[in-house]
Amino acid sequence: MAFATVTGYCWPQSVVGGGTVSLHLSSAGGREVAVEVARVGRHREVVVSEPAVPAGDHPTPQGADREGCGWPPALTLEVDPSWRSGYYEVRLEIDVDGRRRVGHAFFVVRPRVGQPTAPVLMALTTNTWHAYNDFGGRNLYTGGTSVSLQRPMSPGYLHKPPGAGRRVTTLQVPDPEMAAHRGYLQLNHLSPYAGSAGWPDWELPFLQWAEREGYEVDVVTNADLEDHPQLLAGPGDGGYSLYLSIGHDEYWSGPMRDTVEGFIGRGGHAAFLSGNTSFWQVRLEDPTPEGPAATMVGYKGQLKDDPVYGTDRIGELSAMWSDREVGRPENQMTGVSFVRGGYHRIGKRATRGAGGYTVHRPDHWLFEGTGIGYGDLLGAAGTTVGYECDGCDLTYVDGLPVPTGSDGTPEGFTILGTVPACHFTRDTATRPPPPDQPSEVEFIAARMAGGGRGPEDVARISHGHAVLGTYTSPAGGVVVTSGSTDWVHGLGGRDPEVEQITRNLLDRLGGPPPT
């Protein structure tokens, strides 16, 4: 991280055409910064190039992780109404004694409410990026209970160089100590948490593949689902046909869930090609003059310190959505939960796992054109199942897995494929807990409704699965879930069956472009 000699952040992080974005910079020695802004998808389309932006050398203030950096704006970007919805990379470059130093920032151009430019809306997993971001101090994994959105992203969250070990999922097994991934992060001076969140490893390859295939996708941030719920007002009247979640989508606010569940409840379709999805509830607080909240609150394991604990706002508790105090398991939305899943090909969890699903119901429309049969392995070529996985409580009827419905999974949920996954124990955790704190599997068992840390409670969730499945809401909204963070790694020529299934999904649920 010592090499990040030019860094910055954009505010607001989401804007419509005709709006403005402020770029806040800090440059070593106050050097001028070359700024290039580009929309990134199938192509990298440069929309702004400023060769010499004046910038100060600003210290990172104490408490920046919680309160932000407070750097002054160095450049105000006018967002042309012609710019397409999407992720906009802000590339920062300075010259240090003849050597180039590069940093990155980002913002999103979102569609206007009621004016979609594509049939599909995808929300970047920005809440999860911020939860893992350790710029200027702690994140939600190192004791922090709130994180500021007004600070740069640490190296690795917005840009990664190629190299063995880039994915947090183990590709060359066995590697129980994850030496390849840790070595990659150290070699490239990236945040130790950069394998778990960010743009490069999930949303970027998906959008590159989708646009190459001819699919159009509008893009928003997680926070936009809270700030602008009308974006998903309904599938009719020129609205979106399909909502997309891609990759590692762990942190959701209550209003976010209200927006997406309302969309599904009105007949909108949703595809969660993601894992660990909506596991933790967070709150977005401290609104700024520009509108968006500047702080994300997440007490997690310190939930009893959350100010809403023990109050009439207990439903907003920043704990697991499946926590007995919250009582709104994410299964109700996605069909699956990390509670009944765990890890696959991570450290000492399913270390030699297949990296693909065993198919149980090959006659489903998702598999059309693949030639897949019962018992076949799906997605192993691209290690499509890896990292964090979501499942449901299940049993077997006539040799086929069916959900029990005991954990909130909707009636009619159909299990199409499964892969073994399991939570970290004290002995298998990549970052073992202190002796006075429970292991991950013990914590989850203790916080579930009717749970505890006893052996029988832990045993209930010790043998999970990644579950590929689907259900249909009473209003006709079709929901598909991959039950794994890594579905996207089967795209881009890595696995033809995964590509065909994704086409089937987008063709059937995406619908025609808006008129």
KOLKELO-969423 format. One record per residue (C-alpha): residue number from 1; residue in three letters; x, z, y. Coordinates in nm, 3 decimals, decimal comma, m for minus. Layout:
  nr rest       X       Z       Y
 NUM  ala       X       Z       Y
...
This chain:
  nr rest       X       Z       Y
   1  met   0,000   0,000   0,000
   2  ala   0,304   0,023   0,225
   3  phe   0,298  m0,358   0,243
   4  ala  m0,041  m0,363   0,419
   5  thr   0,117  m0,399   0,762
   6  val  m0,183  m0,579   0,907
   7  thr  m0,531  m0,457   0,826
   8  gly  m0,879  m0,457   0,965
   9  tyr  m1,252  m0,433   0,912
  10  cys  m1,563  m0,606   1,043
  11  trp  m1,871  m0,446   1,191
  12  pro  m2,147  m0,502   1,120
  13  gln  m2,078  m0,615   0,767
  14  ser  m2,389  m0,833   0,756
  15  val  m2,524  m1,064   1,024
  16  val  m2,765  m1,355   1,067
  17  gly  m2,677  m1,682   1,234
  18  gly  m2,660  m1,644   1,610
  19  gly  m2,535  m1,286   1,586
  20  thr  m2,190  m1,143   1,644
  21  val  m1,933  m0,959   1,435
  22  ser  m1,654  m0,743   1,577
  23  leu  m1,314  m0,753   1,408
  24  his  m1,120  m0,426   1,435
  25  leu  m0,746  m0,467   1,375
  26  ser  m0,426  m0,270   1,343
  27  ser  m0,100  m0,466   1,339
  28  ala   0,252  m0,333   1,279
  29  gly   0,428  m0,309   1,613
  30  gly   0,122  m0,446   1,789
  31  arg   0,206  m0,799   1,677
  32  glu  m0,041  m1,078   1,742
  33  val  m0,252  m1,163   1,440
  34  ala  m0,341  m1,506   1,308
  35  val  m0,708  m1,483   1,206
  36  glu  m0,882  m1,730   0,977
  37  val  m1,247  m1,698   0,876
  38  ala  m1,376  m1,893   0,577
  39  arg  m1,692  m1,903   0,370
  40  val  m1,584  m1,867   0,007
  41  gly  m1,776  m2,022  m0,279
  42  arg  m1,704  m2,337  m0,474
  43  his  m1,485  m2,434  m0,179
  44  arg  m1,310  m2,232   0,089
  45  glu  m1,468  m2,360   0,409
  46  val  m1,276  m2,252   0,722
  47  val  m1,508  m2,190   1,017
  48  val  m1,277  m2,006   1,262
  49  ser  m0,903  m2,024   1,317
  50  glu  m0,740  m1,812   1,587
  51  pro  m0,359  m1,836   1,578
  52  ala  m0,275  m1,541   1,805
  53  val  m0,523  m1,255   1,843
  54  pro  m0,384  m0,958   2,042
  55  ala  m0,397  m0,640   1,837
  56  gly  m0,272  m0,287   1,879
  57  asp  m0,078  m0,076   1,633
  58  his  m0,341   0,189   1,564
  59  pro  m0,281   0,493   1,344
  60  thr  m0,521   0,571   1,063
  61  pro  m0,689   0,889   1,190
  62  gln  m0,717   1,199   0,978
  63  gly  m1,055   1,194   0,811
  64  ala  m1,084   0,814   0,827
  65  asp  m1,224   0,814   0,475
  66  arg  m1,527   1,012   0,599
  67  glu  m1,553   0,929   0,969
  68  gly  m1,406   0,580   0,995
  69  cys  m1,108   0,449   1,186
  70  gly  m1,264   0,403   1,529
  71  trp  m1,026   0,120   1,619
  72  pro  m1,131  m0,094   1,917
  73  pro  m1,251  m0,448   1,853
  74  ala  m0,974  m0,706   1,881
  75  leu  m1,199  m1,011   1,844
  76  thr  m1,572  m1,081   1,863
  77  leu  m1,689  m1,359   1,633
  78  glu  m1,991  m1,565   1,731
  79  val  m2,175  m1,658   1,412
  80  asp  m2,293  m2,014   1,447
  81  pro  m2,652  m2,066   1,325
  82  ser  m2,524  m2,351   1,108
  83  trp  m2,307  m2,121   0,895
  84  arg  m2,451  m2,093   0,546
  85  ser  m2,541  m1,761   0,390
  86  gly  m2,248  m1,627   0,193
  87  tyr  m1,935  m1,414   0,177
  88  tyr  m1,696  m1,477   0,465
  89  glu  m1,333  m1,392   0,410
  90  val  m1,135  m1,286   0,716
  91  arg  m0,768  m1,356   0,651
  92  leu  m0,518  m1,169   0,869
  93  glu  m0,153  m1,270   0,901
  94  ile   0,147  m1,148   1,099
  95  asp   0,515  m1,235   1,097
  96  val   0,758  m0,949   1,036
  97  asp   1,114  m1,070   1,085
  98  gly   1,037  m1,404   0,928
  99  arg   0,833  m1,258   0,644
 100  arg   0,460  m1,313   0,620
 101  arg   0,231  m1,011   0,587
 102  val  m0,132  m1,073   0,495
 103  gly  m0,442  m0,856   0,500
 104  his  m0,812  m0,920   0,441
 105  ala  m1,149  m0,817   0,580
 106  phe  m1,499  m0,952   0,516
 107  phe  m1,852  m0,992   0,641
 108  val  m2,167  m1,153   0,506
 109  val  m2,395  m1,407   0,670
 110  arg  m2,739  m1,321   0,538
 111  pro  m3,054  m1,534   0,552
 112  arg  m3,324  m1,456   0,801
 113  val  m3,624  m1,266   0,670
 114  gly  m3,885  m1,513   0,552
 115  gln  m3,644  m1,807   0,577
 116  pro  m3,456  m1,830   0,246
 117  thr  m3,220  m2,124   0,212
 118  ala  m3,200  m2,097  m0,168
 119  pro  m3,433  m1,988  m0,450
 120  val  m3,201  m1,704  m0,556
 121  leu  m3,089  m1,396  m0,363
 122  met  m2,776  m1,210  m0,472
 123  ala  m2,673  m0,872  m0,332
 124  leu  m2,300  m0,806  m0,330
 125  thr  m2,215  m0,469  m0,484
 126  thr  m2,080  m0,338  m0,154
 127  asn  m2,198   0,020  m0,211
 128  thr  m1,975   0,033  m0,518
 129  trp  m1,683  m0,119  m0,323
 130  his  m1,713   0,160  m0,067
 131  ala  m1,747   0,432  m0,330
 132  tyr  m1,410   0,337  m0,481
 133  asn  m1,233   0,247  m0,156
 134  asp  m0,956   0,502  m0,096
 135  phe  m0,828   0,374   0,239
 136  gly  m0,732   0,662   0,464
 137  gly  m0,795   0,942   0,216
 138  arg  m1,040   1,024  m0,060
 139  asn  m1,310   0,826  m0,233
 140  leu  m1,604   0,944  m0,443
 141  tyr  m1,365   0,982  m0,739
 142  thr  m1,110   1,207  m0,573
 143  gly  m1,332   1,481  m0,436
 144  gly  m1,503   1,298  m0,150
 145  thr  m1,877   1,342  m0,099
 146  ser  m1,918   1,085   0,178
 147  val  m1,733   0,766   0,266
 148  ser  m1,721   0,565   0,584
 149  leu  m1,807   0,196   0,587
 150  gln  m1,614   0,152   0,914
 151  arg  m1,261   0,126   0,774
 152  pro  m1,053  m0,138   0,597
 153  met  m1,073  m0,190   0,224
 154  ser  m0,760  m0,083   0,036
 155  pro  m0,549  m0,364  m0,117
 156  gly  m0,713  m0,516  m0,422
 157  tyr  m1,080  m0,490  m0,328
 158  leu  m1,102  m0,817  m0,135
 159  his  m0,806  m1,014  m0,273
 160  lys  m0,602  m1,011  m0,593
 161  pro  m0,313  m1,229  m0,706
 162  pro  m0,325  m1,376  m1,058
 163  gly  m0,144  m1,199  m1,336
 164  ala  m0,174  m1,031  m1,673
 165  gly  m0,364  m0,705  m1,650
 166  arg  m0,578  m0,809  m1,353
 167  arg  m0,901  m0,718  m1,533
 168  val  m0,963  m0,353  m1,602
 169  thr  m1,104  m0,461  m1,938
 170  thr  m0,828  m0,475  m2,199
 171  leu  m0,772  m0,833  m2,310
 172  gln  m0,462  m0,790  m2,526
 173  val  m0,560  m0,522  m2,774
 174  pro  m0,465  m0,262  m2,854
 175  asp  m0,363  m0,108  m2,523
 176  pro  m0,508   0,246  m2,533
 177  glu  m0,303   0,360  m2,232
 178  met  m0,408   0,051  m2,030
 179  ala  m0,043  m0,020  m1,956
 180  ala  m0,108  m0,385  m1,868
 181  his  m0,366  m0,304  m1,603
 182  arg  m0,178  m0,013  m1,453
 183  gly   0,139  m0,218  m1,444
 184  tyr  m0,042  m0,503  m1,267
 185  leu  m0,175  m0,268  m0,996
 186  gln   0,164  m0,109  m0,940
 187  leu   0,350  m0,440  m0,935
 188  asn   0,117  m0,579  m0,669
 189  his   0,090  m0,257  m0,466
 190  leu  m0,286  m0,233  m0,511
 191  ser  m0,513   0,070  m0,502
 192  pro  m0,526   0,247  m0,841
 193  tyr  m0,904   0,203  m0,822
 194  ala  m0,897  m0,170  m0,744
 195  gly  m0,977  m0,266  m1,103
 196  ser  m1,313  m0,094  m1,083
 197  ala  m1,474  m0,255  m0,780
 198  gly  m1,449  m0,536  m0,530
 199  trp  m1,513  m0,903  m0,464
 200  pro  m1,243  m1,086  m0,668
 201  asp  m1,333  m1,004  m1,027
 202  trp  m1,711  m1,045  m1,043
 203  glu  m1,905  m1,191  m0,749
 204  leu  m1,636  m1,443  m0,652
 205  pro  m1,609  m1,614  m0,994
 206  phe  m1,986  m1,613  m1,032
 207  leu  m2,048  m1,787  m0,700
 208  gln  m1,768  m2,034  m0,766
 209  trp  m1,923  m2,124  m1,101
 210  ala  m2,282  m2,133  m0,969
 211  glu  m2,199  m2,365  m0,679
 212  arg  m1,996  m2,595  m0,904
 213  glu  m2,301  m2,615  m1,131
 214  gly  m2,524  m2,708  m0,836
 215  tyr  m2,709  m2,376  m0,796
 216  glu  m2,778  m2,246  m0,446
 217  val  m2,761  m1,872  m0,386
 218  asp  m2,826  m1,672  m0,069
 219  val  m2,607  m1,363  m0,025
 220  val  m2,667  m1,017   0,124
 221  thr  m2,502  m0,675   0,100
 222  asn  m2,645  m0,378  m0,087
 223  ala  m2,730  m0,217   0,246
 224  asp  m2,938  m0,521   0,347
 225  leu  m3,187  m0,435   0,071
 226  glu  m3,246  m0,105   0,251
 227  asp  m3,223  m0,231   0,609
 228  his  m3,424  m0,550   0,556
 229  pro  m3,659  m0,493   0,260
 230  gln  m3,872  m0,789   0,369
 231  leu  m3,595  m1,013   0,232
 232  leu  m3,760  m0,959  m0,107
 233  ala  m4,118  m0,946   0,015
 234  gly  m4,244  m1,149  m0,279
 235  pro  m4,189  m1,460  m0,487
 236  gly  m4,471  m1,655  m0,325
 237  asp  m4,505  m1,819   0,015
 238  gly  m4,156  m1,969   0,010
 239  gly  m3,986  m1,644  m0,090
 240  tyr  m3,716  m1,594  m0,350
 241  ser  m3,787  m1,657  m0,716
 242  leu  m3,496  m1,454  m0,851
 243  tyr  m3,293  m1,149  m0,751
 244  leu  m2,937  m1,128  m0,888
 245  ser  m2,704  m0,835  m0,951
 246  ile  m2,354  m0,933  m1,064
 247  gly  m2,065  m0,724  m1,200
 248  his  m2,021  m0,355  m1,128
 249  asp  m2,333  m0,242  m0,940
 250  glu  m2,312   0,135  m0,976
 251  tyr  m2,437   0,287  m0,647
 252  trp  m2,795   0,239  m0,524
 253  ser  m2,996   0,407  m0,250
 254  gly  m3,363   0,495  m0,291
 255  pro  m3,480   0,227  m0,047
 256  met  m3,271  m0,032  m0,233
 257  arg  m3,453   0,050  m0,555
 258  asp  m3,788   0,046  m0,376
 259  thr  m3,713  m0,306  m0,251
 260  val  m3,608  m0,449  m0,589
 261  glu  m3,869  m0,266  m0,796
 262  gly  m4,137  m0,374  m0,550
 263  phe  m4,023  m0,734  m0,587
 264  ile  m4,041  m0,713  m0,968
 265  gly  m4,377  m0,539  m0,942
 266  arg  m4,514  m0,830  m0,738
 267  gly  m4,403  m1,083  m0,999
 268  gly  m4,050  m1,155  m0,880
 269  his  m3,781  m1,216  m1,140
 270  ala  m3,455  m1,020  m1,160
 271  ala  m3,133  m1,070  m1,354
 272  phe  m2,889  m0,784  m1,386
 273  leu  m2,576  m0,961  m1,509
 274  ser  m2,406  m0,632  m1,442
 275  gly  m2,326  m0,295  m1,592
 276  asn  m2,328   0,071  m1,495
 277  thr  m2,611  m0,058  m1,279
 278  ser  m2,783   0,189  m1,047
 279  phe  m2,627   0,485  m1,226
 280  trp  m2,574   0,698  m0,913
 281  gln  m2,813   0,750  m0,625
 282  val  m2,652   0,748  m0,279
 283  arg  m2,783   0,778   0,077
 284  leu  m2,688   0,560   0,372
 285  glu  m2,667   0,775   0,684
 286  asp  m2,540   0,777   1,044
 287  pro  m2,698   0,462   1,191
 288  thr  m2,484   0,281   1,449
 289  pro  m2,591   0,108   1,773
 290  glu  m2,572  m0,220   1,582
 291  gly  m2,826  m0,085   1,332
 292  pro  m2,651  m0,041   0,995
 293  ala  m2,557   0,303   0,865
 294  ala  m2,189   0,392   0,892
 295  thr  m2,171   0,647   0,610
 296  met  m2,256   0,652   0,241
 297  val  m2,323   0,995   0,090
 298  gly  m2,265   1,067  m0,280
 299  tyr  m2,216   1,423  m0,407
 300  lys  m2,228   1,322  m0,776
 301  gly  m2,085   1,609  m0,982
 302  gln  m2,101   1,834  m0,675
 303  leu  m2,475   1,780  m0,653
 304  lys  m2,556   2,147  m0,586
 305  asp  m2,365   2,116  m0,258
 306  asp  m2,584   1,827  m0,144
 307  pro  m2,796   1,946   0,154
 308  val  m3,113   1,811  m0,009
 309  tyr  m3,062   2,018  m0,325
 310  gly  m3,339   2,274  m0,362
 311  thr  m3,548   2,118  m0,083
 312  asp  m3,857   1,898  m0,073
 313  arg  m3,616   1,603  m0,051
 314  ile  m3,481   1,664  m0,402
 315  gly  m3,582   1,311  m0,503
 316  glu  m3,305   1,184  m0,270
 317  leu  m3,038   1,392  m0,443
 318  ser  m2,711   1,197  m0,463
 319  ala  m2,675   1,245  m0,837
 320  met  m2,745   1,035  m1,146
 321  trp  m3,073   0,851  m1,125
 322  ser  m3,132   0,988  m1,476
 323  asp  m3,061   1,345  m1,362
 324  arg  m3,343   1,584  m1,442
 325  glu  m3,365   1,677  m1,071
 326  val  m3,414   1,315  m0,965
 327  gly  m3,628   1,201  m1,256
 328  arg  m3,613   0,829  m1,188
 329  pro  m3,401   0,678  m1,466
 330  glu  m3,265   0,333  m1,390
 331  asn  m3,408   0,208  m1,721
 332  gln  m3,742   0,184  m1,543
 333  met  m3,598  m0,101  m1,335
 334  thr  m3,329  m0,264  m1,551
 335  gly  m3,444  m0,170  m1,901
 336  val  m3,109  m0,005  m1,975
 337  ser  m2,886   0,279  m1,857
 338  phe  m2,521   0,380  m1,863
 339  val  m2,646   0,708  m2,013
 340  arg  m2,708   0,519  m2,339
 341  gly  m2,404   0,294  m2,301
 342  gly  m2,046   0,375  m2,210
 343  tyr  m1,721   0,182  m2,229
 344  his  m1,601  m0,111  m2,434
 345  arg  m1,235  m0,217  m2,449
 346  ile  m1,125   0,044  m2,199
 347  gly  m0,839   0,272  m2,296
 348  lys  m0,935   0,467  m2,603
 349  arg  m1,301   0,362  m2,604
 350  ala  m1,388   0,076  m2,841
 351  thr  m1,021  m0,015  m2,806
 352  arg  m1,037  m0,295  m3,064
 353  gly  m1,397  m0,394  m2,989
 354  ala  m1,510  m0,754  m3,032
 355  gly  m1,580  m0,813  m2,662
 356  gly  m1,903  m0,995  m2,752
 357  tyr  m2,262  m0,927  m2,860
 358  thr  m2,405  m0,938  m3,209
 359  val  m2,717  m1,154  m3,169
 360  his  m3,040  m1,017  m3,319
 361  arg  m3,316  m1,251  m3,195
 362  pro  m3,173  m1,603  m3,161
 363  asp  m3,515  m1,768  m3,119
 364  his  m3,556  m1,628  m2,766
 365  trp  m3,565  m1,887  m2,484
 366  leu  m3,241  m1,750  m2,336
 367  phe  m3,053  m1,894  m2,635
 368  glu  m3,197  m2,244  m2,616
 369  gly  m2,934  m2,513  m2,656
 370  thr  m2,663  m2,275  m2,778
 371  gly  m2,697  m2,314  m3,155
 372  ile  m2,663  m1,937  m3,191
 373  gly  m2,799  m1,780  m3,507
 374  tyr  m2,883  m1,431  m3,625
 375  gly  m2,574  m1,213  m3,654
 376  asp  m2,353  m1,452  m3,458
 377  leu  m2,104  m1,319  m3,206
 378  leu  m2,179  m1,414  m2,845
 379  gly  m1,928  m1,401  m2,560
 380  ala  m1,616  m1,287  m2,742
 381  ala  m1,416  m1,591  m2,629
 382  gly  m1,429  m1,472  m2,267
 383  thr  m1,443  m1,100  m2,351
 384  thr  m1,787  m1,102  m2,193
 385  val  m1,852  m0,744  m2,294
 386  gly  m1,607  m0,500  m2,143
 387  tyr  m1,550  m0,214  m1,903
 388  glu  m1,884  m0,038  m1,840
 389  cys  m2,192  m0,098  m2,049
 390  asp  m2,561  m0,004  m2,035
 391  gly  m2,797   0,047  m2,327
 392  cys  m3,119   0,217  m2,430
 393  asp  m3,232   0,464  m2,690
 394  leu  m3,306   0,248  m2,993
 395  thr  m3,400   0,253  m3,357
 396  tyr  m3,437  m0,016  m3,625
 397  val  m3,754  m0,174  m3,763
 398  asp  m3,717  m0,425  m4,045
 399  gly  m3,347  m0,440  m3,969
 400  leu  m3,389  m0,527  m3,601
 401  pro  m3,318  m0,295  m3,305
 402  val  m3,614  m0,185  m3,093
 403  pro  m3,624   0,061  m2,803
 404  thr  m3,784   0,397  m2,862
 405  gly  m3,909   0,414  m2,502
 406  ser  m3,807   0,780  m2,483
 407  asp  m3,563   0,724  m2,196
 408  gly  m3,775   0,523  m1,952
 409  thr  m3,714   0,173  m2,091
 410  pro  m4,029  m0,032  m2,016
 411  glu  m4,279  m0,113  m2,286
 412  gly  m4,216  m0,458  m2,427
 413  phe  m3,840  m0,454  m2,368
 414  thr  m3,681  m0,692  m2,621
 415  ile  m3,329  m0,629  m2,748
 416  leu  m3,149  m0,960  m2,796
 417  gly  m2,794  m0,844  m2,864
 418  thr  m2,591  m0,525  m2,894
 419  val  m2,230  m0,409  m2,882
 420  pro  m2,098  m0,057  m2,955
 421  ala  m1,993   0,143  m2,647
 422  cys  m1,915   0,509  m2,587
 423  his  m1,849   0,755  m2,306
 424  phe  m1,522   0,926  m2,226
 425  thr  m1,457   1,258  m2,395
 426  arg  m1,195   1,505  m2,285
 427  asp  m0,947   1,350  m2,527
 428  thr  m1,022   0,984  m2,455
 429  ala  m1,062   0,980  m2,075
 430  thr  m0,820   0,761  m1,882
 431  arg  m0,827   1,031  m1,611
 432  pro  m0,887   1,358  m1,802
 433  pro  m1,096   1,622  m1,621
 434  pro  m0,948   1,962  m1,526
 435  pro  m0,989   2,231  m1,792
 436  asp  m1,267   2,404  m1,594
 437  gln  m1,480   2,089  m1,563
 438  pro  m1,688   1,909  m1,825
 439  ser  m1,589   1,576  m1,972
 440  glu  m1,797   1,273  m1,878
 441  val  m2,012   1,281  m2,190
 442  glu  m2,068   1,656  m2,149
 443  phe  m2,170   1,617  m1,785
 444  ile  m2,419   1,340  m1,860
 445  ala  m2,568   1,533  m2,151
 446  ala  m2,604   1,845  m1,940
 447  arg  m2,777   1,668  m1,650
 448  met  m3,032   1,470  m1,851
 449  ala  m3,384   1,601  m1,880
 450  gly  m3,383   1,869  m2,145
 451  gly  m3,010   1,829  m2,192
 452  gly  m2,721   2,069  m2,234
 453  arg  m2,358   2,080  m2,334
 454  gly  m2,424   2,182  m2,690
 455  pro  m2,295   1,964  m2,974
 456  glu  m2,642   1,830  m3,049
 457  asp  m2,698   1,731  m2,685
 458  val  m2,364   1,553  m2,661
 459  ala  m2,421   1,383  m2,997
 460  arg  m2,744   1,225  m2,868
 461  ile  m2,551   1,003  m2,625
 462  ser  m2,213   0,975  m2,794
 463  his  m2,281   0,646  m2,974
 464  gly  m2,412   0,397  m2,721
 465  his  m2,440   0,022  m2,686
 466  ala  m2,421  m0,260  m2,442
 467  val  m2,766  m0,411  m2,472
 468  leu  m2,854  m0,768  m2,378
 469  gly  m3,231  m0,767  m2,332
 470  thr  m3,538  m0,858  m2,133
 471  tyr  m3,889  m0,746  m2,040
 472  thr  m4,178  m0,874  m1,830
 473  ser  m4,356  m0,664  m1,568
 474  pro  m4,739  m0,645  m1,566
 475  ala  m4,735  m0,888  m1,270
 476  gly  m4,522  m1,139  m1,460
 477  gly  m4,179  m1,059  m1,322
 478  val  m3,919  m1,136  m1,588
 479  val  m3,617  m0,904  m1,595
 480  val  m3,301  m0,994  m1,787
 481  thr  m3,007  m0,758  m1,827
 482  ser  m2,663  m0,822  m1,974
 483  gly  m2,588  m0,452  m2,017
 484  ser  m2,222  m0,513  m1,925
 485  thr  m2,019  m0,553  m1,608
 486  asp  m1,827  m0,848  m1,749
 487  trp  m2,084  m1,120  m1,822
 488  val  m1,935  m1,340  m1,550
 489  his  m1,607  m1,365  m1,740
 490  gly  m1,779  m1,588  m1,993
 491  leu  m1,832  m1,850  m1,721
 492  gly  m1,590  m2,108  m1,584
 493  gly  m1,520  m2,278  m1,916
 494  arg  m1,434  m1,961  m2,105
 495  asp  m1,742  m1,948  m2,327
 496  pro  m1,988  m2,242  m2,354
 497  glu  m2,269  m2,030  m2,501
 498  val  m2,255  m1,779  m2,213
 499  glu  m2,259  m2,068  m1,967
 500  gln  m2,563  m2,226  m2,134
 501  ile  m2,752  m1,895  m2,138
 502  thr  m2,679  m1,848  m1,768
 503  arg  m2,807  m2,199  m1,696
 504  asn  m3,120  m2,127  m1,899
 505  leu  m3,178  m1,812  m1,696
 506  leu  m3,127  m1,975  m1,357
 507  asp  m3,327  m2,286  m1,448
 508  arg  m3,625  m2,090  m1,580
 509  leu  m3,635  m1,800  m1,333
 510  gly  m3,466  m1,946  m1,025
 511  gly  m3,745  m2,191  m0,951
 512  pro  m3,734  m2,479  m0,705
 513  pro  m3,555  m2,444  m0,371
 514  pro  m3,770  m2,322  m0,080
 515  thr  m3,938  m2,592   0,127
